[in-house]
């Protein structure tokens, strides 16, 4: 191990410039503080960290009484602003109940934030530009990465090759775990940006995700209940795993991992639902029409109902996805899959093919199935990019450059469109049950 950590000059400048700016406008001050200090976590503890027995838990490691001088950020000056900002911007934190957690944490006397450690005790930090006896500790070197990588103050600090900050900030959202929402990301971070002069419309939204549990318990190496995603990916394919993980958890809430459920989501929903629909739709078109689609002029209420389901899926999908309800967005797209499978059962194209007088209706049915599947391949593309690209290849339709979900409309496939060869999209798995 090296005796000293080397910090790249550009990284150092990206940290020291914001800190210097806050110092110059009177937002930082130095004072002496004494209390109980966790050596492992490198932080002072308060009575909030004590357990029911009045002691500090094992997670804090060695706890010592310590008196030392440090630099502090006037966090308390901005707490009222943050409260008002949260209340006035209900979309700042998703899901909404997490905003209540933040507001509850702000009750009581606000404490200023210690942002330094003495150089003699923590030699690896970035020195404060106005007092080199102290180094930055965590907050202003970790959290400012969110803006420095995006080009904040890049010209001033000489960070070449970074994006133009004004063009990409604010981020659409920052996705974080519920366990690091308070205080770091929902209190320290927005207040830091506010103190640096960022206007309210430049504060990024926070999307707070929950945990995947196993039988109600948090995954932990010590308890041996950790699920290896690589193993699951090898079995169910990366797209199959992505589908399960995004369909079976509501953003912001916990979910329980289930071997039975992931097997069912793959075999029943992907293989038996979507995969089977694609395979039999193309197979029938190849068998009865050599894969050539002819929408024709035939129409009836059954066709109209499927077109309506397809048309209604896109706005609902966009509404849910844009509000971070990913599982509901998937459900909106899946309405097409469910309806299209029922459409096959009700129209019976294999029977229509036996009657020459039903040729126009058969053409219409085969076209409706292929068109509906094309829409599904676009809607589910963010969830299963590889599988949906394969589906489009079998349909014989290429996703145009710059194509948006909002561009979806009936008629993506033209008359005379040639379908490709059908290949099982999600081959059914034979999974042995544990005894």
N, C-alpha and C positions, 0 to 999 in steps of 0.2 A: 504494500500500500504506500502511495506517495505521502510525504509529510505535509504537503500543502495542495489545496485544490486550486487549479488554474481557472480563472474566469476570463472569458473572451472579452476584450475591450468593448466591443459593440454591445454585448449583453450588459456590461457594467454601466455604460453610458445610458442605455435605455431605462435603467433603474434610477440612476442618480439624477437625471434631469427632472422627472416628476417630483422626486423628493426635494430637490433644490427649489422647485417652483412652490411647493407647499411651505417650505421653510421661509422663503422670501415674503410670502403673504401672511405670515404669522400663524400658520396652522400647526406648527410643530414647536414643542417646548421641552426643556429638560428638567427632570425632577428626580428625587430619590424616593425609592419605594421599598418597603419591607414586607415579607410574607412567606408563605409556604411555596416552595418551588419544586416542580417535577423535573428531575435531571433527565429522565428519559424523554419526556415530551417537550423539554425546553420552554416551560411556561409557568407563570405564577398561577396558583390555584386559589379558589375562593370557597366559601362554605357550600356553594352550589355543587361542587365536585365531591363533597363528602358523602359517604354511604349512610344507610340507616343507622349504623353503629357509631357514626360520628368520625370515622376514619376515612382516609383516602384509599381507594381500591387498588388492587394489584396492577391495574392497567396503567397507573401513573408511575410505577417503578419506585425508585428511591425518591423520597420527598424530604427536602431540607428547608430549614429556615434561612432566608437570605435577605440581605439589605444591600441594594445597589442603585446607582444612578443610571438613568436611561432616557432616551428621547421618546416623546409621546405625541400622538396625532390627536387633534381636538375632535374626536369622533362625536362627543356629546353635543357639539355645536350644531350638528346636522341631523340629529335624531328626529326632531319634529318635522323637518323637511321630508325625511324618509317615511314617517308615518302618513303624512298627507299625500305623498307620492303613491304609496301602496293603496290607500283608500281611493284616490282619484284615478288610478289606472288598474282596473280589475283584471286586465290581461297581462299585467307585469309578471305575475307568478302563476304558473299552472301546475297542478290543479288548484282551484281557488282556495280550498281548505288549507293549503300550505301557507297562504298569505296570512291566515289567522295565526298560524304557528309563529310567524315572524313578528306580527304585531304583539302577540303575547310576550315574546322574548324582549320586547322593547319597553315593557312596563317597568316601573321603578326608576331608580336613579341611574342615568346613563354613565358609563365608564369610558374614559378615554383609552386609546389603544396604544400599547407599548410597541414601538416599531424597531427597536434596536437591541443589541447586546454589546457589552464591553468587548473590545478587540482582544483584550488579554484572556478572555474566557471563551471566545468564539472566533477563532482566527480565520475561518474559511469564508466568512461573509463578505459582501461588497461594502467597502467603507462608505460612511456618510460623507458627502462632498464638503460639508460645512463643519465636520467634527470627526477627524480620522481616528479618534480614540474609540469610536463606536462603529459597528457594522450593521447593515440592514438585517432585520430578522423576518423572514417568511413573507410578510404581507405585501410589502412593496416590491419585492423581487419576484414573488410567485404570481400574484394576481395581475401585475402589470404585463405579464407575458401575453395576456389576452388581447392587449392593444398593441404592444410592441411588435408582435409578429405580423400584425395587420398594417404596419407602417407608421404607427404613431411616433411623431418626432423623428422619423427616419432621416430627413435631411439634416436636422440639427445635430444628431449624434453620429452621422456618417454610416448609417446602415444601408448599404446599397442592395439593390435587387429585390426590395420589398414592394408590396402593392402600394398604390396611392390610397392613403387612409380614407380620404373623404369619399372615395368611390365605393368602398365596401363596408364602411361602418355606419350604423351599428349592425352587428350580426343579427340574423333573423331571431336567433335564440341561443342561449347557453344551456346545454343539457347537463344536469348535475344529479348526483345521488341525494336522497332525502337526508342522509346522515351528515352531509357537509353543507346543507342549506344555511343553517344558523350556527354561528354568526358569519362565517367567512364570506359566503357568496350572496346572501340576501341582506347583510348589514354592512360589513366592511367594504365590499366591492362597490355597490352603488354609491355609498357615501364617499369613497375615494374618488370616483369619477365626478361626482357632484362638486367636491372640493377643488378638483382640478379644472373646473370650469365647463364640464360637459353639460349641455342643456338637457332638459328632461326627455326630449325626443331622441336623445342619443344614448339613453340608458337601455341596455339590451334586456330582452325578456328572459325569464328563467323558467325552464321546463324541468320539473323535478320528478325523477323516476324512482320507483319503488324497488323492492328486492324480489329476486326469485328465491323462494324458500323450498325446503324439502320437508314435507309432512309438517308444515307449520313452523319449522325451525330455520333460522338463518344458516346459509351454507358456511361451513367452517372447516379448515384443515384439521383442527384439533379434534373435531367430532367425527371426521372422516366421511362427511356427507356431501363433499364437493362433486359436482357433475362436470365431467370433462367435455367441453363443446367439440373438441377435435374428434372424439369417439362418436358423438352424436352425428357430426357432420359426415363422417365416413359411412355411417349407416343410412341416414335419411337424406343425404346430400346437403350441401350448404344452403340451397334454396329451401329445401324442406324444413331445415332447422330454423331458418329465418322466418318462414311462414308461421311455424308453431309459436316461436317466441314473440312475434308481433301480434298474432291473433289472440293469444291466450292471456295477455296481460293488458290491463287498462292503464294508460299512462298516468303515473303518479301513485299507483297503488301496488301492493304486493301481490304476488301470485305463487301458487304452489306448483313446482315441477312434478310432472307425472309421466312415468314410462308408458302407462296405458294410454294417456291422452296424446302424447306425441306419436305413438304408433297409430292411433285412430286418425289423427289429423293427416298423417301421411297416406295411409292405406284407404281410408274412407273418403276424405275430402279431396286430397290431391290426386291419388291414383284412381279411386272410384268415381270421384266427382268431376274435376276439371280434366284430368288426363284422359279418362274414358270418353268424355264428351268430345274432346279434340280428335281422338283416334277414330271414333265411330263416325263423326261428321265427315272427316276427310276420306275415310274408307268408303262411305256410301257415295260421296261425290265422285271418287275415282271409279267405283264399281258401276255406277249408273250413268255418269256423264264424263268419264275419262278425266275427271278433275277440273272440268271447265264450268265456270259459274255463269248462269244466265238468269238475272233477276226477273225479267219479263214483266208482264202487267198484271198477273194474277195477284189477288189480295183477298184476305178475309179477316174476321175478328181475331182468330188465333194469331195470325201474323202481326196484326196491329197491337195486340197485347204484348208480344215479345218486343216489338219496336219501342213501345212505351216504357217497358222495364229498362231497356238499354238507355233510352233518353233520360230517364229519371235517375239512373245510377250515377251519371257524371256529376251533376250539381251536388248531389248528396255526398258523393265521395270527396269532392273538393271542400265542401263545408266541414266534414269530419277531419280530413287530413290537415286543413289549414287551422283547425282548432286543436290539433295534436291528439285527436281521438283516432289513433292509427288503427286500432282493432275495429272501430266502427267504420272506418274507411274501407278496410278489407271486406267487412260485412256488406257494405254497399255494392262493391264490385261483385261479390259472391251471389247477390240476388240474380245477376244475369246468368251465372252458372246454373243455379237451381232452376230458374225458369226455362233455360235452354234445354236442360235434361228433360223437364216435363214436356217441353215442346216436341221433342222427339217421340216421347211416349204417346202424345195425343195425336200427332200428325201421321205417325207410322209410315215413314218414307219407304221402308222395305215393302210395305203393302202397295203404296202408290206406284212403285216401280213396276208392279205386275199389270197395271192397268194403263194402256196407252192414252186413254182419255184423261188421265190425271197427270199427264206430262208437264203441263204448265204449272200445276200446283207443286209437283215434285221439284221442279226448277226453283220455285220460290222458296220452298222449305230448305233446300240445300244452301241457297244463297243466304237466307236469314241466319242459319247456323254458323256459317263461315264469318259473316259480318259481325255477329254477336261475339264470337270468339276473338276477333280482331280487337274489338273494344276492350274485352277482358285482358288481352295481352298488354295493352297500354296501361290500364288502371293498376294492374298488379306488377308492373315493371319495377317500381321502386322496392317491392317486397321480394320478388324472385327474378332478378335481372337475367340470369343465365337461362332459366327455364322459359321465361317469356320470349327471349330472343329465339330460342329453339322453336317455340310455338309459332312465332311469326315466320320463321324460315319454312316451316311445314305449310303454313297458310300461303306462303309466297308473297308476303307483304313486308316491305322495308319501312321502318319507322323513319320519317323524314327528319332531316336536321332541323333543330329549333322547334320541333313539334311539341305542343303543350297539350296537357289533358283537356284544357278548355277548347281545343281545336277539334275534339271528337264530335263527329256528326255522322248520321247514317249515310252510307254510300261510299265508304272508304274503298271498297272493292268494286271495280268497274265491271261492266258486262264483258264476258269473255275472259275474265281473270282465270289464270291457271293455278290450281292448288299444287302443292308439292306432295311428296310421299309421306304417308303416316308412319311415325315411329313412336312407340310408347314414351310419353313425356315423363311419367312417374311410374316405373315398373313396380308392380305390387311386391311388397316384401313379406317373406315368411319369417315371422319373428317368434322364436321359441318363448313360451311363457315360463317365468320362474316358478319353481315349485316351493 
